[in-house]
Amino acid sequence: MSTVTGTEAGEAGCPPVRAAPPIRVVIADDQALVRTGFRMIVDAEPDLQVVGEAADGVEALDAVSSAHPDVVLMDIRMPRMDGVEATRRLVERDHSARVLVLTTFDLDDYVLEAIRAGASGFLLKDTPPEDLVEAIRVVAAGDALLSPSVTRRLLDRVAKVLSTADAPTPGDLASLTERELEVLRLMARGLSNSEIAAQLYLGETTVKTHVSRILMKLGLRDRVQAVVLAYESGLVHPGASG
């Protein structure tokens, strides 16, 4: 008597569950050994797939055009075109482009330039593999992050360093509700959605809704830009706690 296995058709009488397509990644770094290492880390994950490599910014632009990745791992210092300029051009071409900047240089200027260019995240190359793959997933999901080793220092000086030419007018923040302002303040202090939910006694789904509305109302693409705006507008001040 023949039987139907789960691998053939899932539960009897039920359609098989289709796995989500893997997150497509392009790696841009001028060192072949580094690219190989990143490829091994990324391809070892069942939900991630390397679909292209580039040795400089020019090749990165070409790789993105041909491979259509979900996330680009972008080195900062590369020949012909550096990672900041390549990121800027990618974001200008496609506002939804997700770029995760990787560098050995733990310098604020690089972080600031990457944010200005439109990067969705910033990590150092000595980040543990498990943190790297999680960062790719976070950025692919439309969120944004900074390396823990640079976040606090960046937040403490961002209002002093970034140009205020594009600082928001009071009317921009006036469009937010009191609860949304509370959420934005906590976002600017580096709290995650779950931490904000715990502090405000809200559900995490509710916090996610507030974050989405904040970004929409202020015309921002991600949390990083929201943090910068909160400091530039004076909603949060460098060095403040709580």
trRosetta pair geometry for C-beta under 8 A, 3 or more apart (Angstrom, degrees):
i j d omega theta_ij theta_ji phi_ij phi_ji
4 8 5.7 -123 -166 76 72 126
4 9 5.3 -34 178 41 119 121
4 12 5.5 118 71 -99 127 88
5 8 4.7 93 59 4 80 102
5 9 7.6 115 71 26 47 72
6 9 7.6 -104 -144 64 24 47
6 10 5.7 19 -156 -137 68 26
6 11 6.8 11 -115 -63 88 44
8 16 8.0 -133 118 -75 30 127
9 12 7.3 62 96 -104 114 42
9 14 7.7 139 144 71 84 58
9 15 7.7 -80 -173 -141 79 30
9 16 5.7 -114 -154 -55 35 98
10 14 5.1 -87 109 92 120 97
10 15 6.5 41 36 118 142 26
10 16 4.1 173 -28 -104 110 54
10 17 5.9 116 -102 -7 135 75
11 14 4.1 31 69 31 97 126
20 47 7.1 25 79 -136 105 104
21 24 8.0 -13 140 -37 108 95
22 46 7.4 -132 -100 147 111 46
22 47 5.4 171 -126 -175 74 36
22 48 5.7 157 -175 -106 107 5
22 49 4.1 88 109 -12 141 110
23 47 6.1 43 3 143 94 81
23 48 5.1 -27 60 -109 96 66
23 49 7.0 162 74 24 45 73
23 70 4.9 -97 -162 60 76 145
23 71 6.3 20 164 7 112 113
23 136 6.3 142 114 146 146 106
23 137 6.6 -155 -22 -100 162 60
23 140 4.6 -42 -138 -118 131 168
24 49 5.7 -29 -106 74 56 96
24 51 4.6 -2 -163 -7 101 138
24 67 6.8 -170 164 153 126 100
24 68 7.0 35 100 101 153 65
24 69 4.4 -143 119 -134 95 62
24 70 4.8 117 50 -1 74 88
24 71 7.5 161 86 28 51 68
25 42 5.4 -106 62 -164 154 150
25 48 6.1 15 -13 -173 128 98
25 49 6.7 165 20 82 86 41
25 50 5.2 -50 77 -101 97 55
25 51 6.6 136 56 14 42 81
25 69 5.6 76 -126 -157 12 128
25 70 7.0 -41 -69 54 55 83
25 71 5.2 -19 -109 72 79 93
25 72 7.5 148 -160 -99 61 28
25 73 6.4 30 -176 -13 109 102
25 136 6.3 -23 -93 -149 130 135
26 50 7.5 105 -102 -157 28 70
26 51 6.3 -54 -72 69 72 80
26 52 4.2 -14 -118 72 95 101
26 53 7.1 -175 -164 -80 69 25
26 54 6.7 33 167 -5 108 108
26 60 6.9 127 135 -147 128 75
26 63 4.9 139 -150 129 135 123
26 64 5.9 -119 18 -78 166 69
26 67 5.7 137 -77 75 113 141
26 69 4.2 -137 -15 -22 95 155
26 71 7.7 -168 29 97 67 49
26 72 4.8 -18 66 -115 101 78
26 73 7.1 -161 93 28 50 70
27 35 5.1 136 121 -139 130 85
27 38 5.0 149 -128 98 141 136
27 39 6.3 -104 1 -64 157 80
27 42 7.5 -154 -59 0 121 151
27 50 6.1 -18 -12 -137 111 116
27 52 7.5 -177 28 97 62 55
27 53 5.1 -15 67 -115 92 75
27 54 7.2 -177 95 28 49 70
27 72 8.0 172 -82 -162 21 58
27 73 4.8 -7 -116 60 65 115
28 53 7.5 156 -84 -168 42 49
28 54 4.1 -13 -112 68 83 110
28 55 7.8 -109 -155 -24 64 7
28 56 7.5 -34 -169 107 100 6
28 57 7.1 68 178 -95 139 43
28 59 7.2 162 -127 88 97 91
28 60 3.8 14 -105 -95 143 119
28 63 7.2 -175 -77 45 97 143
28 72 6.3 15 -1 179 115 102
28 73 6.6 178 29 89 68 61
28 74 5.0 6 61 -117 119 59
28 75 5.9 -132 111 16 75 83
28 78 7.0 -52 155 -61 97 163
28 83 6.8 146 107 -107 123 96
28 86 6.9 -141 153 118 164 161
29 34 4.6 -96 134 97 150 123
29 35 5.1 -173 58 -64 109 84
29 38 7.1 126 3 4 142 143
29 54 7.8 110 17 80 39 65
29 55 7.4 -33 91 -127 38 43
29 73 7.5 -26 -36 117 104 101
29 75 4.1 106 -109 -35 71 133
29 78 7.1 -145 -145 -88 30 117
29 102 7.4 -39 -82 79 116 120
30 55 5.2 69 -124 -178 54 72
30 56 5.9 45 -90 -76 96 71
30 75 6.5 -119 1 80 77 155
30 77 7.5 -73 15 111 130 67
30 78 4.5 164 -43 -130 112 81
30 79 6.0 103 -116 6 142 86
31 34 4.0 71 84 7 108 111
31 35 6.8 177 91 -11 57 82
32 35 5.6 -55 -150 37 35 112
32 36 6.3 37 153 -22 67 105
32 55 7.5 -17 -70 -104 75 107
33 36 5.7 -52 -149 34 31 113
33 37 6.5 33 152 -19 64 105
34 37 5.7 -54 -150 35 32 112
34 38 6.4 29 155 -14 66 106
34 75 7.6 72 115 -79 149 133
34 125 7.3 -44 -143 -148 123 135
35 38 5.9 -57 -148 40 31 108
35 39 6.1 35 153 -24 66 107
35 53 5.2 72 -169 -147 138 125
35 55 7.8 -66 -41 -89 147 67
36 39 5.6 -53 -146 34 30 114
36 40 6.5 32 155 -21 64 103
37 40 5.9 -54 -152 32 31 111
37 41 6.6 27 153 -16 64 106
38 41 5.7 -57 -150 37 35 111
38 42 6.0 26 157 -14 70 110
38 50 7.8 119 118 -93 87 133
38 73 6.1 -164 -175 102 149 163
38 132 7.7 -126 -132 166 85 149
39 42 6.0 -59 -141 42 28 105
39 43 5.7 15 167 -9 67 116
39 50 4.9 -32 -130 -28 83 169
39 53 7.3 -33 -70 -79 123 121
40 43 6.4 -58 -131 45 21 101
40 44 6.3 31 161 -33 58 109
41 44 6.1 -59 -157 23 23 115
41 45 7.8 17 151 -17 56 102
41 129 4.7 -143 -137 -141 123 108
41 132 6.1 22 142 85 146 137
41 133 6.5 -142 154 -57 98 103
42 45 6.3 -64 -170 26 38 107
42 48 4.8 -113 -174 133 78 130
42 49 7.4 136 143 -116 104 4
42 50 5.2 102 93 -53 133 97
42 133 6.8 165 -108 -102 55 92
42 136 7.1 95 -119 -49 101 171
43 48 7.0 -118 -85 101 27 92
43 49 6.7 54 -110 -127 72 46
43 50 5.5 -57 -59 6 98 104
45 48 4.1 43 78 25 116 110
45 133 5.2 146 -55 -149 151 139
47 137 7.4 44 105 -98 128 111
48 133 6.3 -117 -23 -144 156 99
48 136 6.2 51 -114 111 132 147
48 137 7.8 -91 -71 -66 109 85
50 53 7.2 24 173 -59 119 87
51 67 4.3 149 124 -171 110 124
51 68 7.9 -45 114 62 151 56
51 69 5.6 178 54 -89 119 92
52 63 3.8 154 150 -169 137 110
52 64 7.6 -161 78 -62 152 38
52 66 6.9 132 -98 79 145 99
52 67 3.9 -131 -28 -28 132 159
52 69 6.6 -117 32 -50 111 120
53 63 6.8 -148 66 -116 18 152
54 57 7.7 76 142 -103 133 11
54 58 8.0 -172 -170 77 120 47
54 59 3.6 168 -150 110 94 100
54 60 4.0 173 93 -72 164 59
54 62 7.3 145 -108 55 120 88
54 63 4.7 -121 -55 -9 113 140
55 59 5.5 50 38 34 66 154
55 78 7.2 160 147 -159 48 117
55 79 7.8 -7 135 46 90 100
56 59 5.3 93 53 16 69 101
56 60 7.0 -119 106 -12 36 93
56 78 4.5 165 -129 152 62 115
56 79 5.0 -65 -106 70 130 69
56 80 4.4 66 157 44 151 113
56 81 5.9 107 155 45 97 73
57 60 5.2 -51 -146 30 35 118
57 61 6.7 38 156 -21 66 98
57 78 5.6 148 -29 82 79 127
57 80 6.3 -153 45 94 87 89
57 81 2.8 -103 70 100 127 100
57 82 5.9 14 -40 59 135 12
57 83 6.3 -161 -85 -82 103 34
57 85 5.9 39 -168 79 165 94
57 86 3.3 -147 -146 -59 100 119
57 89 7.9 101 170 30 113 128
58 61 6.0 -51 -158 29 32 110
58 62 6.8 27 148 -12 63 106
58 80 5.0 -56 -5 129 119 136
58 81 5.0 122 -41 14 73 123
58 86 7.7 -113 -43 -97 29 110
59 62 5.5 -56 -150 40 39 112
59 63 6.0 42 152 -24 71 106
60 63 5.6 -52 -143 35 31 112
60 64 6.4 31 157 -19 64 105
60 72 6.6 84 -170 -164 111 134
60 74 6.6 66 -147 -115 155 94
60 78 8.0 95 -22 83 125 167
60 81 7.8 -125 34 88 108 116
60 83 7.8 73 -10 -116 169 68
60 86 4.8 46 73 -171 135 146
60 90 7.6 -64 130 -60 107 126
61 64 6.0 -54 -149 35 29 110
61 65 6.5 30 152 -20 62 107
61 81 7.8 2 -14 82 118 156
61 86 6.1 -135 -49 -145 90 92
61 89 6.1 -24 -99 104 125 131
61 90 6.7 -147 -106 -73 76 85
62 65 5.7 -57 -151 34 32 113
62 66 6.4 13 159 -6 67 111
63 66 6.2 -66 -146 45 28 100
63 67 5.5 -8 171 10 70 121
63 69 7.7 13 134 -15 94 121
64 67 6.6 -66 -118 52 21 88
64 68 7.2 76 180 -87 55 28
64 69 6.2 -80 -121 24 70 97
64 72 6.2 -29 -86 -79 116 132
64 90 6.1 23 76 -122 177 114
64 97 7.5 18 -164 -131 145 121
65 68 7.9 -2 177 -60 15 65
69 72 5.9 119 81 -69 136 71
70 98 6.4 -5 155 47 59 130
70 140 4.6 39 141 -131 124 105
71 98 4.9 -54 -105 102 67 113
71 99 7.5 148 -163 -99 62 23
71 100 5.9 16 -177 -4 111 112
71 136 5.3 162 87 -153 166 82
71 139 5.3 96 -117 98 122 118
71 140 5.0 -74 -44 -72 117 89
72 87 7.9 -174 88 -102 131 78
72 90 6.8 -86 19 -149 157 170
72 97 7.2 -5 7 180 120 101
72 98 7.0 154 17 91 73 59
72 99 4.8 -22 65 -113 104 73
72 100 7.0 177 83 28 49 69
73 100 5.4 -28 -106 74 59 101
73 102 5.6 11 -176 -6 91 128
73 136 7.5 -39 -67 -94 103 107
74 83 4.3 135 156 -153 101 113
74 86 6.4 -168 -146 87 127 120
74 87 5.8 128 129 -68 171 102
74 99 5.2 0 -2 -169 135 105
74 100 6.8 152 19 74 81 44
74 101 5.2 -41 75 -105 97 60
74 102 6.7 151 71 21 40 77
74 119 7.3 -128 55 -112 132 113
75 78 5.4 107 88 -51 112 108
75 83 5.1 -158 92 -59 44 135
75 101 7.9 97 -130 -159 9 66
75 102 5.9 -43 -92 76 55 86
75 103 6.5 113 -157 -88 59 68
76 82 6.3 5 167 179 53 106
76 83 4.5 -96 -111 41 28 127
76 84 6.5 31 -145 -35 78 87
76 101 6.3 57 -67 -172 86 109
76 102 7.7 -140 -19 84 80 41
76 103 4.1 15 -1 -92 121 126
76 105 6.5 -83 58 38 150 118
76 110 5.5 -14 -127 -152 156 124
76 114 7.3 -75 -100 -71 104 114
77 82 6.1 -30 -118 -133 34 107
77 83 7.3 -39 -14 2 23 104
77 103 7.2 93 1 -132 86 105
77 105 7.4 83 -20 -9 119 132
78 81 6.9 -3 91 83 104 50
78 82 5.5 146 44 -123 73 47
78 83 5.9 96 6 -43 112 79
78 86 7.7 2 54 -13 133 137
81 85 5.2 -113 -171 86 91 123
81 86 5.3 111 129 -60 114 92
82 85 5.4 90 59 16 74 99
82 86 7.0 -139 101 -4 36 94
83 86 5.5 -56 -140 41 34 112
83 87 6.0 39 158 -24 68 105
83 101 6.1 124 142 -131 135 96
83 103 7.7 -150 46 -71 153 106
83 114 7.6 -5 116 -104 106 98
84 87 5.8 -54 -150 34 27 112
84 88 6.5 31 151 -22 63 105
84 110 7.7 -131 -65 -149 120 68
84 113 4.8 -25 -126 142 143 114
84 114 6.0 -106 -106 -84 87 57
84 117 4.9 -167 -167 -49 71 152
85 88 5.5 -49 -147 33 34 115
85 89 6.5 30 155 -16 65 104
85 117 7.4 -112 -77 -124 19 134
86 89 5.9 -57 -149 38 31 107
86 90 6.3 33 153 -22 65 107
87 90 5.7 -55 -147 35 31 112
87 91 6.3 24 159 -14 66 108
87 99 4.7 164 -127 127 101 170
87 101 6.9 -26 -71 -76 149 108
87 114 6.6 36 60 -144 169 69
87 117 4.1 76 96 134 112 129
87 118 5.9 -176 152 62 96 85
87 119 5.3 -22 -164 -67 150 86
88 91 6.2 -61 -149 39 26 105
88 92 6.3 26 154 -19 63 109
88 116 7.9 -9 -92 114 106 78
88 117 4.1 -88 -65 -146 80 92
88 118 6.4 127 -108 16 45 107
89 92 5.6 -53 -144 37 32 112
89 93 6.2 32 155 -19 65 108
90 93 5.8 -61 -152 38 29 110
90 94 6.6 -39 170 43 66 91
90 97 4.5 -178 145 169 101 168
90 99 6.2 116 80 -59 144 129
90 118 7.6 -154 79 84 84 128
91 94 7.1 -84 -134 71 25 55
91 95 6.5 48 -175 -120 70 39
91 97 5.2 -128 -90 54 54 120
91 99 7.2 -82 -55 -1 99 127
91 117 6.6 146 15 153 136 66
91 118 3.2 43 -85 93 170 163
92 118 7.9 -173 -37 -7 60 155
93 97 7.1 59 70 -39 87 137
94 97 4.5 105 86 -45 99 97
95 221 6.7 -144 171 -105 92 131
96 221 8.0 -167 -104 -152 44 116
97 118 7.2 61 73 129 105 127
98 120 4.9 -26 -151 7 71 152
98 139 4.9 138 177 155 119 99
98 140 6.2 148 105 -93 166 43
98 142 7.7 -102 -90 -94 128 41
99 117 7.9 -55 76 112 150 108
99 118 6.9 77 32 105 124 82
99 119 4.7 -86 92 -123 105 70
99 120 5.9 136 53 13 53 86
99 121 7.7 -163 103 38 50 71
99 139 8.0 -114 66 -177 17 141
100 119 7.2 109 -110 -170 18 100
100 120 6.4 -48 -74 71 63 91
100 121 4.4 -9 -123 68 79 112
100 122 7.7 -167 -166 -69 58 23
100 123 6.5 6 172 11 101 110
100 135 6.0 118 -145 138 142 112
100 136 6.5 -93 -9 -94 162 62
100 139 5.1 -129 -66 -24 109 169
101 110 7.7 -174 148 156 140 99
101 114 4.4 -72 -12 -141 167 143
101 119 4.7 -18 -23 -143 114 153
101 121 6.7 -172 26 94 70 56
101 122 4.8 -11 66 -110 106 68
101 123 7.3 159 85 27 56 61
102 123 5.5 -19 -104 75 74 87
102 124 7.4 81 -156 -172 66 11
102 125 5.4 86 170 -81 101 76
102 127 7.8 -105 -130 18 99 123
103 106 7.9 172 100 -61 99 42
103 110 5.9 -87 65 157 169 153
103 122 7.7 -23 20 -163 105 87
103 124 6.6 -56 76 -121 60 54
103 125 6.5 -104 114 -28 13 96
104 124 6.8 72 -122 -162 31 84
104 125 4.9 -33 -75 24 71 125
104 126 7.5 76 -124 -24 73 91
105 110 5.5 112 98 -20 113 157
106 124 5.8 -7 -79 -94 95 129
106 147 7.9 -101 -122 90 93 148
106 149 6.2 -54 -138 122 130 124
106 150 6.2 -156 -158 -74 85 109
107 110 4.9 85 73 4 91 104
107 111 7.3 -164 96 -6 49 86
108 111 5.4 -57 -153 36 41 113
108 112 6.1 36 155 -19 74 107
108 150 7.2 168 -94 -158 61 107
108 153 6.4 -113 -83 126 111 111
108 154 6.1 165 -132 -96 92 73
108 157 6.6 -10 -150 75 155 133
108 161 7.1 -152 145 -75 127 175
109 112 5.8 -55 -145 39 31 110
109 113 6.2 30 157 -17 66 108
110 113 5.8 -55 -143 39 30 109
110 114 6.2 32 156 -21 64 107
110 122 7.8 143 120 -149 91 129
111 114 5.8 -59 -150 36 27 111
111 115 6.4 25 154 -18 64 106
111 122 5.3 85 -124 176 83 172
111 146 7.0 50 -149 -144 121 121
111 150 5.5 -176 -78 158 147 141
111 154 5.3 -98 125 -98 151 129
112 115 5.8 -55 -149 36 31 110
112 116 6.3 32 154 -19 65 106
112 154 7.4 178 -64 -139 78 103
112 158 7.3 170 -101 -123 101 80
112 161 6.1 -92 -100 123 154 131
112 162 6.5 -160 -148 -81 116 83
113 116 5.6 -53 -146 37 32 113
113 117 6.2 32 154 -20 65 108
114 117 5.7 -57 -149 36 30 111
114 119 4.1 -20 166 14 92 145
114 122 5.4 121 91 -89 152 115
115 118 7.9 79 179 -48 29 13
115 119 6.1 -74 -82 50 35 93
115 122 7.6 -52 -55 -38 84 130
115 224 5.6 -144 -130 158 104 125
115 225 7.6 161 -175 -78 98 62
115 228 6.4 148 159 -61 138 140
116 162 7.9 174 -74 -130 104 99
118 221 7.3 18 -150 57 90 157
119 122 6.3 78 120 -63 139 84
119 224 7.6 -34 92 83 70 172
120 139 4.7 119 109 -142 130 104
120 143 7.8 110 176 102 113 39
120 144 4.5 -124 -172 -111 73 92
120 145 7.8 33 143 25 75 57
120 222 5.6 98 -130 -13 86 175
120 224 6.8 -178 -148 3 39 134
121 135 5.8 159 158 -176 158 109
121 138 7.3 101 -77 91 146 111
121 139 5.0 -93 -8 -80 131 123
121 144 5.7 -165 -66 -160 76 64
121 145 4.7 19 -120 61 109 70
121 146 6.6 -164 -150 -80 61 38
121 224 7.6 -156 -79 -52 43 137
122 145 7.9 -139 35 107 58 59
122 146 5.0 5 51 -133 99 73
122 147 5.6 -83 108 -6 77 92
122 150 6.5 -64 110 70 123 143
123 127 4.7 -22 175 -32 115 154
123 131 7.4 168 -143 127 135 107
123 132 6.7 151 135 -107 161 73
123 135 5.7 -13 -52 -133 145 175
123 145 8.0 31 -62 104 96 102
123 147 4.7 130 -120 -74 48 102
124 127 5.5 138 70 -39 68 87
124 147 5.3 77 -8 -127 84 162
124 149 6.3 -14 -7 50 134 136
124 150 7.6 139 -41 -22 104 116
127 131 4.8 -114 173 88 102 121
127 132 5.2 129 104 -64 116 86
127 135 7.4 5 152 -13 156 144
127 147 6.6 -120 -80 -120 119 109
128 131 4.7 87 63 8 83 105
128 132 7.1 -147 96 -11 42 87
129 132 5.5 -54 -148 32 34 115
129 133 6.5 25 161 -13 69 103
130 133 6.3 -53 -146 38 31 104
130 134 6.4 30 154 -16 63 110
131 134 5.7 -57 -146 41 32 111
131 135 6.2 39 153 -26 66 105
132 135 5.7 -54 -151 31 29 113
132 136 6.8 32 151 -20 62 101
133 136 5.6 -46 -152 30 37 115
133 137 6.7 37 150 -17 64 102
134 137 5.6 -53 -152 36 37 112
134 138 6.3 39 150 -22 68 105
135 138 5.6 -52 -145 35 33 113
135 139 6.2 28 158 -14 67 107
135 145 6.0 -123 -132 66 89 134
136 139 6.1 -59 -146 40 27 106
136 140 6.1 28 156 -20 64 111
137 140 5.7 -56 -143 38 28 112
137 141 6.3 27 157 -20 63 109
138 141 5.9 -62 -154 35 27 110
138 143 4.7 -68 176 71 83 118
138 144 7.7 169 137 -68 104 7
138 145 5.5 28 115 -13 147 128
139 142 7.9 93 177 -36 32 10
139 143 6.7 -96 -89 70 30 66
139 144 6.7 58 -110 -105 75 48
139 145 7.1 -101 -63 22 85 94
142 222 7.2 -161 170 -106 62 99
143 222 6.9 113 -172 -153 27 107
143 223 6.4 9 -166 -1 72 123
144 222 3.8 94 -28 154 133 131
144 223 4.6 -165 53 45 104 89
144 224 4.4 -97 138 -19 145 98
144 225 8.0 83 33 2 169 73
145 223 7.8 29 -68 68 46 128
145 224 7.9 -93 -17 -62 8 102
146 150 5.8 -105 162 82 111 97
146 151 4.4 138 90 -87 118 87
146 154 6.4 -90 174 34 162 152
146 224 6.9 116 -48 -107 101 107
147 150 4.8 58 70 21 99 100
147 151 6.7 -159 82 -33 45 84
148 151 5.8 -41 -132 10 32 118
150 153 5.9 -72 -157 50 49 106
150 154 5.4 51 151 -29 83 112
151 154 5.8 -65 -150 36 24 111
151 155 6.3 18 160 -16 65 109
151 190 5.5 99 153 -117 130 129
152 155 5.8 -57 -146 38 31 108
152 156 6.2 30 156 -21 65 109
152 190 6.9 -35 -81 -46 69 160
153 156 5.7 -57 -147 35 31 113
153 157 6.7 -8 165 10 64 110
154 157 6.8 -88 -154 50 24 84
154 158 5.6 41 161 -58 70 106
155 158 5.9 -31 -125 0 27 118
155 188 7.0 137 -144 170 119 70
155 189 7.4 109 178 -127 156 34
155 190 6.4 -96 -40 -48 158 108
155 227 6.7 -76 -105 177 98 122
155 231 7.0 -167 -156 -69 65 139
155 238 7.0 165 138 -119 61 75
156 238 4.8 90 -165 -162 45 99
156 239 5.7 71 -142 -61 93 64
157 160 5.1 -62 -165 45 68 112
157 161 5.4 50 142 -17 93 115
157 238 6.1 74 -76 -132 29 145
158 161 6.0 -69 -138 44 29 101
158 162 5.5 15 177 -12 72 116
158 227 7.5 54 69 133 171 96
158 228 6.0 -119 166 -118 137 70
158 231 4.9 81 90 88 109 165
158 232 7.8 -75 131 -51 97 77
158 238 7.2 171 39 -85 66 110
159 162 6.9 -44 -114 38 20 100
159 231 4.0 -131 -64 164 97 103
159 232 6.2 -175 -119 -80 76 41
159 234 7.8 100 -142 -83 138 51
159 237 7.1 -66 23 -141 166 48
159 238 5.2 -140 34 -34 115 107
160 238 6.5 -29 -20 -15 103 159
162 228 6.2 117 -77 -158 173 106
162 231 7.5 100 34 96 131 118
162 232 6.1 -72 92 -83 128 109
163 166 7.0 62 103 14 99 84
164 167 4.3 -5 -167 -32 78 125
164 232 5.8 165 -117 -157 76 99
166 232 7.8 -5 86 167 69 160
167 232 4.4 -152 -116 155 91 110
167 233 6.1 156 -173 -82 95 57
168 172 3.7 -89 -175 50 119 154
168 173 6.3 112 117 -32 136 87
168 218 7.1 -44 -103 -149 147 105
168 229 5.8 46 -18 -159 126 103
168 232 6.9 109 9 98 80 109
168 233 4.9 -18 52 -88 105 116
169 172 5.4 119 57 -12 63 96
170 173 6.3 -63 -160 44 44 99
170 174 5.9 53 145 -34 73 111
171 174 5.0 -53 -141 32 36 123
171 175 7.1 49 159 -32 63 90
172 175 6.5 -54 -176 12 31 109
172 218 5.9 67 177 -126 104 84
172 229 7.9 -110 131 -172 140 126
172 233 7.3 -122 76 -106 120 139
173 176 5.7 -45 -170 19 55 115
173 181 7.0 69 -176 -104 101 105
173 218 7.8 22 -84 -97 52 113
173 233 5.9 130 -46 172 133 154
173 235 6.4 177 -120 -73 149 124
175 217 4.7 -175 118 180 124 120
175 218 7.4 174 66 -70 124 65
176 180 4.0 -132 -168 95 99 123
176 181 5.1 127 117 -57 127 78
176 184 6.8 -25 -156 -14 164 139
176 214 6.4 30 -113 -116 119 81
176 217 6.1 146 -77 100 73 154
176 218 7.6 0 -57 -52 110 104
177 180 4.6 97 51 7 75 103
177 181 7.1 -135 96 -5 41 85
178 181 5.7 -53 -151 34 33 113
178 182 6.6 38 149 -22 64 102
179 182 5.5 -50 -153 32 36 115
179 183 6.5 35 150 -18 66 103
179 200 7.8 99 -152 -166 90 144
179 210 6.4 -105 130 -121 101 133
180 183 5.5 -50 -148 36 36 112
180 184 6.3 38 152 -21 66 104
180 210 5.5 -169 -105 -164 71 97
180 213 6.2 -94 -109 97 130 113
180 214 5.2 167 -168 -80 107 95
180 217 7.6 38 170 29 159 150
181 184 5.6 -52 -145 36 33 113
181 185 6.4 38 154 -23 64 102
181 235 7.1 -140 -157 -152 93 127
182 185 5.8 -53 -152 31 30 112
182 186 6.7 21 154 -11 63 107
182 200 6.4 113 133 -102 131 130
183 186 5.9 -61 -152 40 32 107
183 187 6.2 37 150 -23 67 106
183 196 6.0 62 -136 -174 76 141
183 200 7.3 -35 -81 -35 76 161
183 207 6.4 166 -128 -146 123 79
183 210 4.5 155 -40 133 171 135
183 211 6.4 -130 156 -69 133 66
183 214 6.5 -140 93 -45 119 142
184 187 5.4 -50 -145 34 33 115
184 188 6.3 35 155 -21 65 105
184 214 5.5 168 -75 -142 103 146
184 226 6.3 -126 -137 175 90 111
184 230 5.5 176 158 -92 100 121
184 235 6.6 -16 117 140 119 154
185 188 5.8 -57 -153 34 29 112
185 189 6.8 21 151 -14 63 106
185 230 6.8 162 -99 -156 42 135
185 235 6.3 -128 -88 149 81 105
185 236 5.7 148 -138 -72 71 108
186 189 5.7 -56 -149 37 37 108
186 191 4.5 -39 166 41 92 136
186 195 7.5 -166 170 109 119 95
186 196 4.7 129 115 -111 143 98
186 199 6.3 173 -122 69 146 147
186 200 7.5 -112 -22 -37 160 114
187 190 7.9 75 173 -47 33 12
187 191 6.6 -88 -88 57 30 82
187 196 7.0 0 -61 -76 68 141
187 211 6.9 127 -83 -113 139 101
187 214 7.8 179 3 95 157 165
187 223 5.9 -133 -170 -152 120 101
187 226 5.7 -14 122 115 143 127
187 227 6.3 -127 132 -77 90 79
187 230 7.1 162 82 -32 95 153
188 226 7.3 -120 -70 128 79 82
188 227 4.9 144 -118 -133 63 68
188 230 3.7 -107 -82 93 139 154
188 231 6.4 163 -158 -46 124 79
188 235 7.0 153 -16 95 163 107
188 236 4.3 -180 116 5 147 160
189 236 6.9 -153 -56 -143 79 146
189 240 7.9 -88 -97 92 107 92
190 227 7.9 52 -72 -118 58 135
191 195 4.1 -132 -165 95 97 123
191 196 5.0 125 120 -58 125 79
191 199 7.0 -40 -155 1 161 140
192 195 4.7 94 50 9 74 103
192 196 7.0 -136 95 -5 37 87
193 196 5.7 -54 -146 37 31 111
193 197 6.2 35 153 -23 64 106
193 204 5.4 81 137 -156 106 91
193 207 4.7 150 -161 108 86 129
193 208 5.8 25 -144 -68 145 77
193 211 6.8 -71 -99 -25 105 145
194 197 5.5 -50 -148 33 32 116
194 198 6.5 33 153 -19 64 104
194 204 5.5 -13 -95 -104 64 123
194 207 8.0 -171 -69 53 24 155
195 198 5.7 -51 -149 35 33 111
195 199 6.4 28 155 -16 65 108
196 199 5.8 -60 -147 39 31 108
196 200 6.0 2 165 5 68 114
196 202 7.5 -24 126 52 80 117
196 207 5.0 133 94 -141 116 140
197 200 6.5 -72 -139 52 22 91
197 201 7.9 43 168 -134 54 2
197 202 4.9 -107 -139 77 68 78
197 203 6.2 -35 -148 148 124 13
197 204 4.5 -62 -54 -81 160 60
197 206 7.2 120 -116 59 99 93
197 207 4.7 -102 -69 -25 88 138
198 201 7.6 20 -174 -74 26 41
200 207 7.4 136 52 -88 130 106
202 206 4.5 -114 173 81 112 130
202 207 5.5 129 100 -53 127 88
203 206 4.5 98 61 1 84 104
203 207 7.2 -149 96 -5 47 83
204 207 5.5 -50 -151 34 39 114
204 208 6.5 44 150 -22 67 101
205 208 5.6 -50 -151 33 34 114
205 209 6.6 38 150 -21 64 102
206 209 5.6 -52 -154 32 34 114
206 210 6.6 35 149 -19 65 102
207 210 5.5 -52 -151 35 36 113
207 211 6.4 37 151 -21 67 103
208 211 5.6 -51 -147 34 33 113
208 212 6.4 35 153 -20 64 104
209 212 5.8 -54 -150 35 31 112
209 213 6.4 28 154 -17 64 107
210 213 5.8 -59 -150 38 31 110
210 214 6.3 35 152 -24 66 105
211 214 5.6 -52 -149 32 31 114
211 215 6.5 29 155 -16 65 105
211 223 7.1 -22 -163 -88 122 97
211 226 7.9 -86 -154 -43 83 174
212 215 6.0 -57 -151 37 30 109
212 216 6.2 28 153 -18 65 110
213 216 5.6 -56 -143 39 32 111
213 217 6.0 29 160 -18 68 109
214 217 6.1 -57 -143 38 25 107
214 218 6.2 -2 166 4 62 116
214 220 7.6 -19 127 41 78 125
214 226 6.2 57 129 -127 121 134
215 218 6.5 -73 -141 50 22 94
215 220 4.6 -102 -143 72 71 92
215 221 7.2 12 -166 173 116 1
215 222 7.1 20 -123 -91 135 15
215 223 7.8 -65 -77 -69 119 49
215 225 8.0 88 -128 73 91 111
215 226 6.4 -74 -87 -65 79 121
216 219 7.7 24 180 -70 26 36
218 226 7.0 111 70 -109 148 82
218 229 6.3 109 171 147 145 171
220 225 4.2 -177 -157 101 108 123
220 226 5.3 125 126 -65 166 75
220 229 6.6 -101 -82 -15 137 144
221 225 5.8 84 42 6 75 146
222 225 5.7 102 59 13 63 97
222 226 7.3 -114 115 -5 39 95
223 226 5.2 -55 -149 36 40 117
223 227 6.3 44 153 -24 71 99
224 227 5.8 -51 -154 30 32 111
224 228 6.7 30 151 -15 64 104
225 228 5.6 -52 -148 37 37 113
225 229 6.2 38 153 -20 67 106
226 229 5.7 -54 -147 37 31 112
226 230 6.4 36 154 -25 64 104
227 230 5.8 -53 -150 30 30 113
227 231 6.8 21 155 -11 63 105
228 231 6.1 -64 -156 40 31 105
228 232 6.0 24 154 -16 69 113
229 232 5.7 -58 -138 42 31 108
229 233 5.8 23 164 -16 68 113
229 235 8.0 25 124 19 72 128
230 233 6.3 -60 -141 39 21 105
230 235 4.6 -82 -158 67 71 120
230 236 4.7 28 145 15 106 112
231 234 7.9 44 178 -65 30 24
231 235 7.6 -75 -61 51 21 79
231 236 5.6 -51 -85 75 60 94
231 237 7.7 115 -137 -109 72 22
231 238 6.8 55 -144 -57 116 80
234 237 7.0 14 -153 -75 59 83
236 240 6.2 -143 -171 50 76 135
237 240 4.6 92 68 -30 84 122
